[in-house]
Amino acid sequence: MSKKRGNPYKHHYKYGKQTEPIDLQTFKVLMQNGEFVNPLRDKSLVAFLYWFGIRRAEVIERVKEDFSVKDGLLIVNCPPKKGGEREPLEIPVDYPFVDLIIEQVDRTRRTLANPTRRVWDISEETAWRIVKRVMPKRYPHYFRLNRATRFLEDSTTTIPEMKAWFGWKSTRTIDEYVGYSRRHIRRQRERLARELM
């Protein structure tokens, strides 16, 4: 019997769904101390997942031509799965670890093994293993929750902005992430204090 590779927990996660977001400082420590078999490939993949919060399949389908740098921005054409629509995403090139993404894109070349010039020419299972080496309790889709929650921590974030970034068609999808934002708990805690006045 062959050993199953990738995520053996097809319909659930070994440690349960992870809902505690991580901030940039925590992420920097993970990037500095994590285990990376292929440092540039693996670090750039994890950095891309952290900053963009898109689906694992959407990441590994990206080809070199999907990326461009203009006016200090890394611009990524990244059509969403599941029938949504999304304009190209943007991030300043001077943000932490974005240089790794750009370097990985630059190193991508057409070969017999990689005729489509995929930037991360790996399987979904390999992407899963890369994340598990760095964050044993996390998984690629966790970064989607993390990015959505981090956006929602900002009280000025609007529903159209969330839909535009993630390519969501329905506002109901946002409801799944609203409860993970600590901002709402903090606001309610402040309201409790008003009862003491």
C-alpha positions as CSV (number, residue, x, y, z in Angstrom):
1,M,0.0,0.0,0.0
2,S,1.4,3.4,-1.0
3,K,1.7,6.1,1.6
4,K,-0.8,8.9,1.0
5,R,0.9,12.2,0.3
6,G,-0.3,15.8,1.0
7,N,-3.3,16.4,3.3
8,P,-4.5,13.1,4.7
9,Y,-7.4,14.9,6.4
10,K,-9.5,15.4,3.3
11,H,-12.7,16.8,4.9
12,H,-11.3,18.2,8.1
13,Y,-8.1,19.4,9.7
14,K,-6.1,17.3,12.1
15,Y,-6.0,20.2,14.6
16,G,-9.4,21.6,13.7
17,K,-10.1,24.8,11.8
18,Q,-7.5,27.4,12.8
19,T,-9.2,30.8,13.3
20,E,-6.7,32.8,15.3
21,P,-5.1,35.4,12.8
22,I,-1.4,36.1,12.8
23,D,0.0,39.6,12.4
24,L,3.0,40.6,10.3
25,Q,5.5,40.4,13.2
26,T,4.5,36.8,14.0
27,F,4.7,36.0,10.3
28,K,8.2,37.5,10.1
29,V,9.4,35.2,12.9
30,L,7.9,32.2,11.1
31,M,9.6,33.1,7.9
32,Q,12.9,33.5,9.7
33,N,12.8,30.3,11.8
34,G,10.7,28.0,9.6
35,E,11.9,24.9,7.8
36,F,12.1,25.5,4.0
37,V,13.3,22.7,1.8
38,N,13.6,24.9,-1.3
39,P,14.1,28.3,0.4
40,L,13.2,30.7,-2.5
41,R,10.3,28.6,-3.9
42,D,8.8,27.8,-0.4
43,K,9.3,31.2,1.2
44,S,7.9,33.1,-1.8
45,L,4.9,30.7,-1.9
46,V,4.1,31.3,1.8
47,A,4.7,35.0,1.4
48,F,2.2,35.1,-1.5
49,L,-0.4,33.2,0.5
50,Y,0.1,35.5,3.5
51,W,-0.2,38.8,1.5
52,F,-2.9,37.8,-1.0
53,G,-5.0,35.2,0.9
54,I,-6.1,33.5,-2.3
55,R,-7.0,29.8,-2.8
56,R,-4.1,27.3,-3.1
57,A,-5.2,26.3,-6.6
58,E,-5.3,30.0,-7.6
59,V,-1.7,30.4,-6.4
60,I,-0.1,27.4,-8.1
61,E,-1.9,28.1,-11.4
62,R,-0.1,31.5,-11.8
63,V,2.2,31.8,-14.7
64,K,5.0,34.3,-15.2
65,E,2.9,36.4,-17.5
66,D,0.4,37.0,-14.7
67,F,2.9,39.2,-12.9
68,S,4.1,42.7,-13.6
69,V,5.9,45.5,-11.7
70,K,4.8,49.0,-12.4
71,D,5.0,52.3,-10.4
72,G,6.4,50.5,-7.3
73,L,3.6,47.9,-7.3
74,L,3.6,44.1,-7.9
75,I,0.5,43.5,-10.0
76,V,-1.0,40.0,-10.2
77,N,-3.6,38.9,-12.6
78,C,-5.4,36.2,-10.6
79,P,-8.8,35.1,-11.7
80,P,-10.8,33.5,-8.8
81,K,-12.1,30.0,-8.8
82,K,-15.8,29.2,-8.4
83,G,-17.1,31.7,-10.9
84,G,-16.2,35.0,-9.2
85,E,-14.6,38.0,-10.9
86,R,-11.6,39.9,-9.7
87,E,-9.4,42.7,-11.1
88,P,-5.7,42.3,-10.9
89,L,-4.4,42.5,-7.3
90,E,-1.7,44.9,-6.2
91,I,0.9,45.2,-3.5
92,P,3.8,47.6,-3.0
93,V,7.1,46.0,-3.9
94,D,8.8,47.3,-0.7
95,Y,6.5,45.2,1.6
96,P,8.3,42.5,3.5
97,F,9.0,39.3,1.4
98,V,7.5,40.7,-1.8
99,D,11.0,40.8,-3.1
100,L,11.0,37.0,-2.8
101,I,7.9,36.7,-4.9
102,I,9.4,38.9,-7.6
103,E,12.6,36.9,-7.5
104,Q,10.7,33.6,-7.9
105,V,8.8,35.1,-10.8
106,D,12.0,36.3,-12.4
107,R,13.5,32.8,-12.1
108,T,10.6,31.1,-13.7
109,R,11.5,29.9,-17.2
110,R,10.0,27.7,-19.8
111,T,11.4,24.2,-19.7
112,L,10.2,20.7,-20.8
113,A,9.1,20.1,-17.2
114,N,7.4,23.5,-17.0
115,P,6.1,24.4,-20.4
116,T,3.4,26.8,-19.1
117,R,5.9,28.8,-17.0
118,R,4.1,28.3,-13.8
119,V,5.7,30.3,-11.0
120,W,5.3,27.6,-8.4
121,D,5.5,24.5,-10.5
122,I,4.2,22.2,-7.7
123,S,1.1,20.2,-6.8
124,E,-1.5,21.3,-4.4
125,E,-0.3,18.6,-2.0
126,T,3.2,20.0,-2.1
127,A,1.9,23.4,-1.3
128,W,0.1,21.9,1.6
129,R,3.3,20.3,2.9
130,I,5.3,23.5,2.5
131,V,2.9,25.3,4.8
132,K,2.8,22.5,7.3
133,R,6.6,22.5,7.7
134,V,6.5,26.2,8.7
135,M,3.2,26.2,10.6
136,P,2.3,22.6,11.6
137,K,-1.3,23.4,12.7
138,R,-2.0,25.6,9.7
139,Y,-2.8,24.9,6.0
140,P,-2.8,26.9,2.8
141,H,-6.5,27.9,3.1
142,Y,-5.8,29.3,6.6
143,F,-4.1,32.3,4.9
144,R,-7.4,33.1,3.2
145,L,-9.1,33.4,6.6
146,N,-6.1,35.3,7.9
147,R,-6.2,37.9,5.1
148,A,-10.0,38.3,5.3
149,T,-9.8,38.7,9.1
150,R,-6.9,41.2,8.9
151,F,-8.8,43.3,6.4
152,L,-11.9,43.2,8.7
153,E,-9.9,44.4,11.7
154,D,-9.9,47.7,9.9
155,S,-13.3,49.3,10.6
156,T,-13.1,51.3,7.3
157,T,-13.0,48.1,5.2
158,T,-16.2,48.0,3.0
159,I,-18.2,45.1,1.6
160,P,-17.4,46.1,-2.0
161,E,-13.7,46.1,-1.2
162,M,-13.8,42.6,0.3
163,K,-15.8,41.3,-2.7
164,A,-13.3,42.9,-5.1
165,W,-10.2,41.5,-3.4
166,F,-11.5,37.9,-3.0
167,G,-13.7,37.7,-6.1
168,W,-16.8,36.9,-4.1
169,K,-20.1,37.2,-5.7
170,S,-22.2,37.1,-2.6
171,T,-22.0,39.1,0.6
172,R,-22.9,36.0,2.5
173,T,-19.3,34.8,2.1
174,I,-18.1,37.7,4.2
175,D,-20.3,36.7,7.1
176,E,-18.2,33.6,7.6
177,Y,-15.2,35.8,8.4
178,V,-16.7,38.6,10.3
179,G,-16.8,36.7,13.6
180,Y,-13.1,36.1,13.6
181,S,-12.2,39.7,13.8
182,R,-11.2,40.7,17.4
183,R,-12.2,44.3,16.6
184,H,-15.9,43.5,17.3
185,I,-15.1,41.9,20.6
186,R,-13.0,44.9,21.7
187,R,-15.8,47.2,20.7
188,Q,-18.3,45.2,22.8
189,R,-15.9,45.2,25.7
190,E,-15.8,49.0,25.6
191,R,-19.6,49.0,25.7
192,L,-19.6,46.8,28.8
193,A,-17.4,49.5,30.5
194,R,-20.1,52.1,29.8
195,E,-22.4,50.3,32.2
196,L,-20.1,51.1,35.0
197,M,-20.4,54.9,34.5
